């Protein structure tokens, strides 16, 4: 049933990554100010949780999750970490933005939570592709 999706398995993750780049590289005055200090970090955590889930779902749809999927989990965390570093670094060149180690930490924590959520679904044999469709 999902064989037709395989060529497009990574498109949701790629589209999400492009969306992240667009949002994270907008000038700071584009976003409303928040009085809560954790709002920004929570947003970073949430978007990278989604990003890591989409990457892992792509692996799943491509049939590349073998055994416990340790290689794919580690690769997903590496992709998210490197992408977060690149985006944080590029923010130095955007007016009103700056690189923040705490944002990077929130990005990685979100990616880690995404991997954990995905593995809980896999361990409990819940159908990840059915959640998307």
ABEGO torsion letter per residue (X at the ends): XAAAAAAAAAAAAAAAAAAAAAAAABBAAABBBBABAAAAAAAAAAAAAAAAAAAAAAAAAAGABBEAGAAAAAAAAAAAAAAAAAAAAAAAABBGBBBBAAAAAAAAAAAAAAAAAAAAAAAAGBBAAAAAX
